Amino acid sequence: MLDGLFSLSGKVCLITGGSRGLGFYMAKAFLQAGAQRVYITARKAEACTEAARELARFGDCIALPGDISTMDEINSLAATLTARESRLDVLVNNAGCGWLEPFASFSEKGWDKVMDLNVKAPFFLTRELTPLLAQGKSALDTGSVINIGSIAGICGETDTFSYAPSKSAIHQVTRNLSCVLAEQHIRVNAIAPGRFHTAMTEYASQDEAQYAKELAYIPLHRWGEEDDIAGVALMLATRAGGFITGQIIVVDGGTSVVR
């Protein structure tokens, strides 16, 4: 019964922001689970190409560099993928950014940049790729969209004035799209991570006092590791998650329970 439950054999996947951090971890997991091909995007072409080269140790990984915060780049990415593939099985909207600035001086640029990449891009990229995601799907063999949210979009205590609202918004986009796309046999879910070791969180992990304070506060007393995000992503991408849609899966060691 369990044979193939967590398998991506023969599946084609796209992960935005796949050159590092959570995106890289998920790309690696998908390839190890037997994905036929995994495409990764990143704004920095050299980093994207290098990551794809490293991930190629685990399977067929292709770099498609680009800045998907603009509609032109979103359309270009969708067109490129459509020219290469007859179908897409898994889309992970992982690319994102944050902006730290005091409330009194918080800039319009800091608001728009975060909202464009964290909310607008996943919505429009999913829309443009819906024909590929729906191709050949059925009730028991669905397409899967995984949006990367955050517990910042759930908890009220935060000073990330554009990041937190953007993640709350992508959680709601997830719920909306799960209803819209269900008839086409496409499931849409989100993962809301807590603290993980990524470039975006280095400012906290390299501050010994801050890091120790966070470890004490988190109920499981650690930050997330590669396997923690990979396991949940695999569940949502495979038959194991075939009856799950419209859900926000919190992966935070219990932080949101006490926060």
C-alpha positions in Angstrom: 0.0 0.0 0.0 2.8 2.4 0.8 4.7 1.7 -2.4 4.9 5.0 -4.3 3.1 7.0 -1.7 5.9 9.6 -1.4 7.3 9.0 -5.0 7.6 11.7 -7.6 8.7 9.2 -10.3 8.0 10.6 -13.7 6.9 14.0 -12.4 8.0 17.4 -13.7 8.5 20.1 -11.0 9.2 23.8 -10.9 10.6 25.5 -7.7 11.0 29.3 -7.7 13.8 30.6 -5.5 15.5 27.2 -5.8 19.1 28.2 -5.7 19.5 28.2 -1.9 17.7 27.7 1.4 14.3 26.1 1.5 14.0 26.0 -2.3 17.3 24.1 -2.7 16.3 21.7 0.1 13.0 20.9 -1.6 14.5 20.6 -5.1 17.0 18.1 -3.7 14.2 16.1 -2.0 12.1 16.0 -5.2 15.0 14.7 -7.2 15.8 12.1 -4.5 12.1 11.1 -4.6 12.5 10.2 -8.3 11.3 13.3 -10.1 11.8 13.1 -13.8 12.9 16.7 -14.0 13.1 19.7 -11.6 13.4 23.2 -12.8 14.7 25.9 -10.5 14.6 29.7 -10.8 16.5 32.4 -9.1 17.2 36.1 -9.8 20.9 35.7 -9.9 21.8 33.7 -12.9 25.2 32.4 -11.7 23.8 31.2 -8.4 20.9 29.5 -10.2 23.2 27.7 -12.6 25.6 26.6 -9.9 22.8 25.3 -7.8 21.4 23.3 -10.7 24.8 21.9 -11.3 25.1 20.8 -7.7 21.6 19.3 -7.7 22.3 17.4 -10.9 24.1 14.9 -8.6 20.6 13.7 -7.6 18.8 13.9 -10.9 17.8 16.1 -13.9 17.8 19.7 -12.7 17.6 22.7 -15.0 18.2 26.3 -14.2 15.9 29.0 -15.5 17.2 32.2 -14.1 15.0 35.3 -13.9 13.4 37.9 -11.7 9.7 36.8 -11.4 8.7 39.9 -9.5 7.7 41.4 -12.9 4.9 40.3 -15.2 7.2 40.2 -18.1 9.5 37.7 -16.4 6.5 35.6 -15.2 5.1 35.4 -18.7 8.6 34.6 -20.0 9.1 31.8 -17.5 5.6 30.3 -18.3 6.3 30.5 -22.0 9.7 28.8 -21.6 8.3 26.0 -19.6 5.4 25.5 -21.9 7.8 25.2 -24.8 9.9 22.6 -23.0 7.2 20.5 -21.3 3.8 19.1 -22.2 2.7 19.1 -18.5 3.8 20.3 -15.1 3.0 18.2 -12.0 4.3 20.3 -9.1 4.8 24.1 -8.7 6.5 25.4 -5.6 6.1 29.2 -5.2 9.1 29.7 -2.9 10.8 32.8 -4.1 10.4 35.6 -1.6 12.1 38.5 0.2 11.8 40.6 3.3 12.5 44.2 4.2 13.6 45.5 7.6 13.0 49.2 8.3 11.6 51.1 11.3 7.9 51.8 11.3 8.3 55.6 11.3 10.4 55.6 8.2 9.1 52.5 6.4 9.4 53.1 2.6 6.9 52.5 -0.2 9.7 50.6 -1.9 10.0 48.2 1.0 6.3 47.6 0.8 5.9 47.1 -2.9 9.0 45.0 -3.5 7.9 42.4 -0.9 4.3 42.4 -2.0 5.2 42.0 -5.6 7.5 39.0 -5.1 5.7 37.3 -2.1 2.1 37.7 -3.3 1.7 38.9 -6.8 4.2 36.6 -8.4 2.8 33.3 -6.9 -0.7 34.3 -8.0 0.1 35.2 -11.6 2.7 32.4 -12.1 0.2 29.9 -10.9 -2.4 31.3 -13.3 -0.1 31.2 -16.3 1.0 27.7 -15.5 -2.5 26.3 -14.8 -2.9 24.7 -18.3 0.3 22.8 -17.8 -0.6 21.8 -14.2 -4.1 20.6 -15.3 -2.7 18.6 -18.3 -3.5 14.8 -17.8 -4.6 15.1 -14.2 -7.4 13.2 -12.5 -9.0 13.0 -9.1 -6.3 10.5 -8.0 -3.4 12.0 -9.9 -3.5 15.7 -9.2 -1.3 18.6 -9.9 0.1 20.2 -6.8 0.8 23.9 -6.0 2.8 24.6 -2.8 3.1 28.2 -1.7 5.6 29.1 0.9 4.1 31.2 3.6 5.4 31.9 7.1 4.3 31.9 10.7 4.9 35.6 10.4 1.6 35.6 8.5 -0.1 34.0 11.5 1.4 35.6 14.6 0.8 39.2 15.4 4.1 39.9 17.1 6.4 41.0 14.3 8.3 44.1 13.1 8.4 42.9 9.5 5.8 45.4 8.3 5.5 44.2 4.7 6.8 40.7 5.0 4.2 39.5 7.6 1.2 40.9 5.7 2.5 39.4 2.5 2.6 36.0 4.1 -0.8 36.4 5.5 -1.9 37.3 2.0 -0.3 34.2 0.4 -2.1 32.0 2.9 -5.4 33.5 1.8 -4.4 33.3 -1.9 -3.8 29.6 -1.2 -7.3 29.1 0.1 -8.8 31.0 -2.8 -6.9 29.1 -5.5 -7.6 25.7 -3.9 -11.3 26.4 -4.6 -10.8 27.8 -8.0 -8.5 25.0 -9.3 -10.1 21.9 -7.6 -12.3 21.2 -10.6 -9.1 21.0 -12.7 -7.6 18.4 -10.3 -5.0 20.8 -9.0 -4.4 20.9 -5.2 -3.1 24.2 -3.6 -1.6 24.2 -0.2 0.9 26.3 1.7 3.7 25.6 4.1 4.2 28.2 6.9 7.8 27.7 8.2 9.1 29.0 11.4 12.8 29.5 11.9 15.1 27.7 9.4 18.7 28.1 8.6 18.6 30.3 5.4 20.3 33.4 4.1 17.3 35.4 5.2 17.7 34.4 8.8 21.5 34.7 9.1 21.1 38.0 11.0 19.5 36.1 13.9 21.5 32.8 13.8 24.8 34.7 13.9 23.7 36.7 16.9 24.6 34.3 19.8 22.3 36.0 22.3 19.4 36.2 19.9 19.9 32.6 18.8 20.0 31.3 22.3 16.9 33.3 23.2 15.0 31.8 20.3 16.1 28.2 21.0 14.8 28.6 24.6 11.5 30.1 23.3 10.7 27.5 20.6 9.0 24.5 22.3 11.1 21.9 20.4 14.2 24.0 21.3 15.8 24.0 17.8 15.5 25.6 14.4 14.2 23.7 11.4 16.6 21.5 9.3 16.6 20.4 5.7 14.6 17.2 6.3 11.9 19.2 8.2 10.9 21.2 5.1 11.6 18.4 2.6 9.3 15.9 4.3 6.3 18.2 4.4 6.9 19.4 0.8 7.1 15.8 -0.4 3.9 14.9 1.4 2.0 17.8 -0.3 3.6 17.1 -3.7 2.9 13.3 -3.9 0.0 10.9 -3.5 0.6 11.0 0.2 -1.1 14.4 0.2 -3.7 13.6 -2.5 -6.7 14.5 -0.3 -5.2 17.7 1.1 -6.0 21.1 -0.4 -6.5 24.6 0.8 -4.5 24.0 3.9 -1.7 26.0 5.7 0.7 23.5 7.2 2.7 25.1 10.0 6.3 23.8 10.4 7.7 25.7 13.2 8.7 23.5 16.2 5.6 24.8 18.0 6.5 28.5 17.9 3.1 29.6 16.8 1.4 27.8 19.7 3.2 29.9 22.3 3.7 33.1 20.4 
